[in-house]
């Protein structure tokens, strides 16, 4: 009964390093999302994937890339980390049908860029 | 772009009090979500509604489509209800992206 699993839970990087945040869901959902959460701001969409094989930019995509590896997995990559990317990152999924569905969130990844 | 505003930003209550958190949005939506986030924790979906009212235990969510307004009520509040409550609006049609409010931090004291 895992739901949405994110790894790692915590990470500290130096400016310029790269890393990939992993997300997997076991609910057969079509749609998956990556958000960042910063103090004093609402959750902001970085990228989303409406279905396997498709991805699209959200509100704050600069500095990030994503891969929808298969229906279960949706990864977020920081190619050259910057201090402005220090944040808590949440992956979410929804589905399996089209239309209004609640989003299921992972526990988050707390990322610090020094 | 939809603007989602929540009020109040912070709310402190005594155990047993009736709590109301408000959410307003600027353009028509297909659904309104209420989410809960405990300090340092993950995010849990509480309600998704497009009309009327929904109830789950001590939590009640209502929405007025004409007034573009939703409320989350907690009856007989308890310290374990202390959390950030977030509303999020989903656009109409095929736009399934959510626009989130900044959240309301609720603290319930024993």
Interface residues (C-beta under 8 A of the other chain):
Chain A: X31 X40 X41 X42 X43 X44 X45 X48 X50 X58 X90 X92 X94 X100 X101 X102 X103 X104 X105 X106 X107 X108
Chain B: X4 X30 X31 X33 X35 X41 X42 X43 X44 X45 X48 X50 X86 X88 X90 X96 X97 X98 X99 X100 X101 X102 X103
